[in-house]
Amino acid sequence: MKRLRSFVSITLIGGFMVILPIAIFLWLVEWLLGAVRSIIQPLSHWLVAQTAFTEYMADIVGVLLLLCSFFLIGLFIKTSVGEWVHDQLDAWLTRLAPGYKTIREVVSQLLGGEGNTSLLKGEVCRAYLMGRAAGVSVTAIVTAKHANGDFTVYVPTAPIPTSGFVYHLSAECVEMLPHVGVQEAMRTVIACGSGSQIISEIPPKIHSL
């Protein structure tokens, strides 16, 4: 009986783990479609009332206009004025809502964007926080190299890589991974370690002074 209960509970948990991400994804899609529909609905109603468009055609036109507005905003922020406005808006939202910056950078990483540009300038490494003899390493980003050969590394936490810890390590505790990009490393952090095979696919280059 005990073995049967264990089998049933493990099977139920396994099924739940399969269904949960699918359900969350579908909920997000439904929420996104609802948000888009609520944005274009006034325009769709106006087009139906003022033109010969059907409601379906008006919705399509509304979506196209929304995409065009995204494109125009993207063009605007590529200009010096647009970049300044974006920076000011970012700073204001960060002060108003502290969680905004984290959400923005996570979304940017998920979409393959730049995310935290200061981190993208770093190099990926394996950091041996307790020394090589301990055999325990973490995925880290080198953020500074010091004159005495030491390194400052940032160790992101899963699944939100924009929070983490900063460590100052000697050179022998840092193993550079030149074949791994920062965005690739961040994706493994967001996925809680999934896909970390890229770290050992090619023999890493050990830093030497």
C-alpha positions in Angstrom: 0.0 0.0 0.0 2.8 2.4 0.9 4.5 1.7 -2.5 1.2 2.3 -4.3 0.7 5.6 -2.5 4.3 6.7 -3.4 3.7 5.7 -7.1 0.4 7.6 -7.3 1.9 10.8 -5.6 5.0 10.8 -7.8 2.9 10.3 -10.9 0.6 13.1 -10.0 3.5 15.4 -9.3 5.1 14.5 -12.6 1.9 15.2 -14.4 1.5 18.5 -12.6 5.0 19.5 -13.5 4.2 18.9 -17.2 0.9 20.7 -17.2 1.8 23.7 -15.0 4.3 25.4 -17.5 1.8 24.7 -20.4 -1.0 26.3 -18.3 1.1 29.3 -17.4 2.1 29.8 -21.0 -1.5 29.6 -22.2 -2.6 32.0 -19.5 0.1 34.5 -20.5 -0.9 34.2 -24.2 -4.6 34.7 -23.3 -3.6 37.7 -21.1 -1.5 39.2 -23.9 -4.3 38.7 -26.5 -6.8 40.3 -24.0 -4.5 43.2 -23.5 -4.0 43.8 -27.2 -7.8 43.4 -27.8 -8.5 46.0 -25.1 -6.0 48.4 -26.7 -7.3 48.1 -30.3 -11.0 47.8 -29.4 -11.8 51.5 -29.5 -10.1 51.8 -32.9 -11.9 48.7 -34.2 -15.3 50.1 -33.1 -14.5 53.4 -34.8 -13.4 51.7 -38.1 -16.5 49.6 -38.1 -18.7 52.6 -37.6 -16.9 54.9 -40.1 -15.9 52.5 -42.8 -17.1 49.4 -44.6 -14.7 47.2 -42.6 -16.1 44.2 -40.8 -15.1 43.7 -37.2 -12.6 41.1 -38.2 -10.9 43.4 -40.7 -11.0 46.2 -38.2 -9.2 44.1 -35.7 -6.5 43.2 -38.2 -6.0 46.9 -39.1 -5.8 47.7 -35.4 -3.1 45.1 -34.8 -1.1 46.3 -37.8 -1.3 49.9 -36.5 -0.2 48.7 -33.1 2.8 47.0 -34.6 3.6 50.1 -36.6 3.5 52.2 -33.4 6.0 49.7 -31.8 8.2 50.2 -34.9 8.1 53.9 -34.7 8.9 53.9 -31.0 11.9 51.7 -31.8 13.0 54.2 -34.4 12.5 57.1 -32.0 14.7 55.6 -29.2 17.5 55.0 -31.7 17.8 58.8 -32.0 19.8 60.8 -29.4 16.6 62.6 -28.2 14.7 59.3 -28.0 17.5 57.6 -26.1 17.5 60.5 -23.6 13.8 60.3 -23.2 14.0 56.5 -22.7 16.7 56.9 -20.1 14.7 59.5 -18.2 11.6 57.4 -18.3 13.6 54.3 -17.2 15.1 56.2 -14.2 11.6 57.6 -13.2 10.0 54.1 -13.4 12.9 52.6 -11.5 12.4 55.1 -8.6 8.6 54.7 -8.7 8.5 50.9 -9.0 11.7 49.2 -7.8 10.6 45.9 -9.4 10.4 47.5 -12.9 14.2 47.2 -13.6 14.2 43.5 -12.7 11.2 42.8 -14.9 12.6 44.8 -17.8 16.0 43.0 -17.7 14.4 39.5 -17.4 12.1 40.2 -20.3 15.0 41.5 -22.3 17.1 38.4 -21.6 14.1 36.1 -22.5 13.7 37.9 -25.8 17.4 37.9 -26.6 17.8 41.6 -26.0 20.7 43.4 -24.4 19.4 43.3 -20.8 22.0 44.5 -18.4 24.6 46.0 -20.9 27.3 46.3 -18.2 27.2 42.5 -17.7 27.3 41.9 -21.5 30.7 43.5 -21.6 32.0 40.9 -19.2 33.3 37.4 -19.9 31.8 34.1 -18.7 33.8 32.0 -16.3 33.5 29.2 -13.8 34.3 30.7 -10.3 35.6 28.3 -7.7 34.4 30.2 -4.6 35.9 27.7 -2.1 39.1 27.0 -4.2 39.7 24.5 -6.9 40.4 21.7 -4.4 36.8 21.8 -3.3 35.6 21.0 -6.8 32.6 23.3 -6.5 32.1 26.0 -9.2 29.4 28.5 -10.2 28.6 30.2 -13.4 29.8 33.8 -13.2 30.5 36.9 -15.2 33.9 38.7 -14.9 33.1 42.3 -14.3 36.6 43.6 -13.4 40.3 42.5 -13.6 42.7 44.0 -11.1 46.3 44.9 -11.5 47.4 42.2 -9.0 45.8 39.5 -11.2 42.6 39.2 -9.1 39.1 39.2 -10.5 35.8 40.6 -9.5 33.0 38.3 -10.6 29.2 38.6 -10.6 27.3 35.3 -9.8 23.7 35.6 -10.9 21.0 33.7 -9.0 18.3 31.6 -10.7 15.8 32.2 -12.1 16.3 36.0 -12.0 19.8 36.7 -13.1 19.6 40.5 -12.3 20.0 39.6 -8.6 23.1 37.9 -7.4 26.4 38.2 -5.5 29.7 39.9 -6.2 32.9 38.1 -5.3 36.6 39.1 -5.4 38.7 36.0 -6.3 42.3 35.3 -7.0 43.3 34.2 -10.5 43.5 30.5 -9.7 39.9 30.5 -8.7 38.7 31.8 -12.1 38.4 29.5 -15.1 37.6 31.5 -18.3 35.0 30.1 -20.7 35.7 32.0 -24.0 33.3 29.7 -26.0 30.3 30.7 -23.9 28.6 34.1 -24.5 27.0 36.1 -21.7 23.5 35.8 -23.1 23.9 32.0 -23.3 25.1 31.8 -19.7 22.2 34.0 -18.6 19.7 31.8 -20.4 21.0 28.8 -18.4 20.5 30.8 -15.2 17.0 31.7 -16.1 16.3 28.0 -16.9 17.7 27.0 -13.5 20.7 25.3 -15.0 19.0 23.6 -18.0 21.3 23.8 -21.0 24.5 24.1 -18.9 26.2 21.5 -21.1 27.6 24.4 -23.2 30.0 25.1 -20.3 31.8 21.8 -20.8 31.2 21.2 -24.5 34.6 22.7 -25.4 37.6 22.4 -23.0 37.7 25.7 -21.2 40.6 28.0 -21.4 42.3 28.2 -17.9 43.4 31.7 -17.1 47.1 32.1 -16.7 49.0 35.2 -15.5 
